[in-house]
Amino acid sequence: MSYNSSIHNKDAIESLLSNTFMNDSITVTTEKENTSIKAKQNEQYIMVAPGTKNNEVADAIGMKNFKVKNSENKEVSANSNAATGYTFTNTTYNTSYIMIVLGDVNGDGEVKASDYMKIKNYIMNTTTLTNIQKLAADVNDDKEIKASDYMKIKNFIMGTTAITLSGEVTTQKDTIRYSDIILKAAEESGISPYSIAIKIIQEVGRQGSGSVSGKYPGYEGYYNFFNWAATDGSNAIEKGLIYAKSQGWNNQYIAIIEGAKKLADGYTSVGQNTAYFYKFDVIDDAKTGLFWHQYMTNVQDPSSQAKTLYNTYAKNDILDLSLNFVIPVYREMPNKCLLPSGIDANADTSYYVNGTGVRLRSTTKIDPNNIIVTLSKDEIVTVIVQDAGTSDGYKWSKIKRANGTEGYIAQEFLTKCNT
């Protein structure tokens, strides 16, 4: 399920999304501040007495980089030498001020992922913040540090909202195709965009569901493309949208990208990096352990996703490229695993179908008009006539299925059960 920019492309995503509700462009409303300021600035300052050393202030507030301005918001000059470090000097004013950049908790001059992770860890009581860092972290300016603060920073990083304390904020409508959103989600999560698209289709259907309509009663404007928290049972969509609302997934762009990143954080990062491992938790990770950490309950989901992925690769000429397969190999497995059947597998006449897409035919020749049914791999059948004829380069046998249907099959697709 890993993202590979040399293989994955927008055209293939578009082919996957054809005939689905995502074969379209959407309009996402975002907030933009009407200034060109890169880092949105808080109007709170801390006074520093003249002569204070730069490294002393840095140690005091836990920030290694910051700008210095005076009370009239003008840059303050600074002298430095190896012995004393930086010293703020100001002949005009008695005090200088350190400017706090809203959202820049780490004090490195940028608002980025490490900032909201620091807030998140603070909320979870796994780290501490200085008073100055708390001022920078309080994006909502409500005198508390909570989840809504780091969510606003995350959205700011994605360019879907602005961080402001003052100044006029305008809304902007951006039109974007679902394929572009999914490719962006792949870049940010490290998950294949094809796998992202397939998983969305598996979860909400080709025509979508109430989880992604944005119109579900009581949760208008919220989206959950991956059905996070929509556990089996009654009110699954509502449960998923309650979660979406708690995460601030109030447009399709945010819901897809953040949902994909959650997949990466919860599954691929702990080694469950294939559709098979998403369902069957046989990865003994210290965080999740064994046998319980499954994404879906449907046991057919991995094979269904694999078929769609194969068709996408085939349609876009990707099958001939170098592909990496992650295949679990189990100890002490039997040589074959036969499908349940009413036929005695120990009988001398019992065989199993050893191929995929093998056809049962009404005559001993290859003809599109003589196909009775496509047999399942590992299906057990009874051979009635071993050598029933030769044609089209095959030797044929006449067989009987457990349901009584009789027909002909090429012998090379039959393996004796008790060998």
Residue pairs with C-beta under 8 A, 6 or more apart in sequence:
1 191
1 192
1 195
1 268
1 273
1 274
1 275
2 190
2 191
2 192
2 268
2 273
2 324
3 186
3 187
3 189
3 190
3 191
3 192
3 193
4 192
5 187
7 318
7 321
7 323
8 183
8 186
8 192
8 193
8 194
9 316
10 179
10 180
10 183
11 316
12 194
12 312
12 315
12 316
12 318
13 179
13 182
13 183
13 193
13 194
13 197
14 23
14 179
15 312
15 315
15 316
16 194
16 197
16 198
16 201
16 308
16 312
17 23
17 178
17 179
17 182
17 197
19 206
20 201
20 206
20 207
20 208
21 206
21 207
21 208
21 212
22 178
22 179
22 182
22 197
22 200
23 178
24 177
24 178
25 175
25 176
25 177
25 178
26 175
26 176
26 177
26 178
26 252
26 253
27 173
27 174
27 175
28 160
28 173
28 174
28 175
28 176
28 251
28 252
28 253
29 171
29 172
29 173
29 251
30 159
30 160
30 161
30 171
30 172
30 173
30 174
31 160
31 161
31 162
31 169
31 170
31 171
31 172
32 162
32 169
32 170
32 171
32 172
33 40
33 162
33 163
33 164
33 167
33 168
33 169
33 170
34 167
34 168
34 169
34 170
35 167
39 101
39 102
39 103
39 104
39 109
39 110
39 111
40 101
40 102
40 103
40 111
40 156
40 162
40 163
40 164
40 165
41 99
41 100
41 101
41 102
42 99
42 100
42 101
42 102
42 135
42 136
42 165
43 165
43 166
44 100
44 135
45 69
45 71
45 97
45 98
45 99
45 100
46 61
46 97
46 98
46 100
46 132
47 95
47 96
47 97
48 57
48 68
48 88
48 95
48 96
48 97
48 98
49 95
50 88
50 89
50 90
50 94
50 95
50 96
51 87
51 88
51 89
52 87
52 88
53 84
53 85
53 86
53 87
54 78
54 80
54 85
54 86
54 87
54 88
55 85
55 86
56 85
57 66
57 98
58 64
58 66
60 130
61 98
61 107
61 130
61 131
61 132
61 133
62 107
62 129
62 130
62 132
62 133
63 106
63 107
63 130
63 132
63 133
64 107
64 108
65 107
65 108
65 109
66 98
66 99
66 107
67 75
67 98
67 99
67 109
68 75
68 76
68 78
68 88
68 96
68 97
68 98
68 99
69 75
69 76
69 96
69 97
69 98
69 99
70 76
70 90
70 92
70 93
70 95
70 96
70 97
71 93
71 95
71 96
71 97
72 93
76 88
76 89
76 90
76 96
77 89
77 90
78 86
78 87
78 88
78 89
79 86
79 87
79 89
80 86
80 87
88 96
90 96
98 132
100 132
100 135
100 136
101 107
101 109
101 111
101 136
102 111
102 136
102 139
102 163
102 164
102 165
103 111
103 115
103 136
103 137
103 139
103 152
103 153
103 156
103 163
104 110
104 111
104 115
104 136
105 114
105 115
105 118
105 119
105 129
105 133
105 136
105 137
106 114
106 115
106 118
107 133
107 136
111 153
111 156
111 157
111 163
112 157
113 154
113 157
115 136
115 137
115 153
116 149
116 150
116 151
116 153
116 154
116 157
117 150
118 127
118 129
118 133
118 137
119 129
119 137
119 145
119 149
119 150
119 153
120 147
120 150
121 127
122 128
122 129
122 137
122 145
123 145
123 146
123 147
123 150
129 137
129 145
134 145
137 145
137 149
137 150
138 144
138 145
138 149
139 148
139 149
139 152
139 153
139 163
140 146
140 148
140 149
140 152
141 165
148 248
151 247
151 248
152 161
152 163
153 163
154 258
155 161
155 248
155 254
156 162
156 163
158 253
158 254
158 257
160 251
160 253
160 254
162 169
176 253
178 252
178 256
181 252
181 253
181 256
181 257
182 193
182 196
182 197
182 200
182 256
183 193
184 257
185 191
185 193
185 196
185 256
185 257
185 259
185 260
185 261
186 192
186 193
186 196
186 260
188 257
188 260
188 261
189 196
189 257
189 260
189 261
189 263
189 264
190 264
190 268
191 260
191 263
191 264
191 268
194 309
194 312
194 313
195 275
195 305
195 309
196 256
196 260
196 263
198 305
198 308
198 309
198 312
199 226
199 263
199 305
200 225
200 226
200 256
201 308
202 296
202 301
202 304
202 305
203 211
203 225
203 226
203 227
204 211
204 212
204 225
204 227
209 237
210 216
210 237
210 241
211 223
211 224
211 225
211 227
211 230
211 237
211 240
211 241
211 244
212 223
212 224
212 225
212 252
212 255
214 220
214 221
214 222
214 223
214 252
216 222
216 237
216 238
216 241
218 238
218 241
219 238
219 241
219 242
219 244
219 245
221 250
221 251
222 241
222 244
222 245
222 249
222 250
222 255
223 244
223 249
223 250
223 251
223 252
223 254
223 255
223 256
224 230
224 240
224 241
224 243
224 244
224 249
224 255
224 259
225 252
225 255
225 256
225 259
226 259
226 260
226 262
226 263
227 236
227 240
228 240
228 243
228 244
228 259
228 262
229 239
229 240
229 242
229 243
230 236
230 237
230 239
230 240
230 243
231 239
232 297
244 255
247 258
248 254
249 255
249 258
249 259
263 295
267 273
267 277
267 278
267 293
267 295
270 283
270 285
270 287
270 288
270 293
271 277
271 283
271 285
272 278
272 281
272 283
272 285
272 288
272 293
272 295
273 326
274 302
274 326
275 301
275 302
275 305
275 306
275 309
276 302
276 328
277 283
277 326
277 328
278 294
278 295
278 296
278 301
278 302
279 294
279 295
279 296
279 298
279 299
279 301
279 302
280 294
280 302
281 288
281 290
281 291
281 292
281 293
281 294
282 290
282 291
282 328
283 290
284 290
285 293
310 319
312 318
313 319
313 323
336 352
336 378
336 415
336 417
337 378
338 345
338 352
338 378
338 380
338 417
339 352
339 376
339 378
339 379
339 380
341 379
341 380
341 402
342 402
343 350
343 380
343 381
343 382
343 402
344 350
345 352
345 380
345 417
345 418
346 417
346 418
347 382
347 417
347 418
348 418
349 382
349 383
349 384
350 380
350 381
350 382
350 383
350 416
350 417
350 418
351 380
351 381
351 382
351 383
351 399
351 414
351 415
351 416
351 417
352 378
352 379
352 380
352 381
352 414
352 415
352 417
353 375
353 376
353 377
353 378
353 379
353 381
353 409
353 413
353 414
354 377
354 378
354 413
354 414
354 415
355 377
355 413
356 377
357 374
358 374
358 375
358 377
358 409
358 410
358 413
359 371
359 372
359 373
359 374
359 375
359 409
360 371
360 372
360 373
360 374
360 375
360 399
360 401
360 405
360 407
360 408
360 409
361 367
361 370
361 371
361 372
361 407
361 408
361 409
362 370
362 371
362 372
362 407
362 408
363 370
363 408
364 388
364 389
364 390
364 391
364 396
364 408
365 391
365 392
366 391
366 392
366 394
372 405
372 407
373 405
373 407
375 381
375 401
375 409
379 401
380 402
380 417
381 399
381 400
381 401
381 402
381 409
381 414
382 399
382 400
382 401
383 397
383 398
383 399
383 414
384 397
384 398
384 399
384 400
384 406
385 397
385 398
386 397
386 411
387 395
387 396
387 397
388 396
388 397
388 398
388 408
389 395
389 396
389 408
390 396
394 410
394 411
394 412
395 410
395 411
395 412
396 408
396 409
396 410
396 411
397 408
397 409
397 410
397 411
397 414
398 406
398 407
398 408
399 406
399 407
399 408
399 409
399 414
400 406
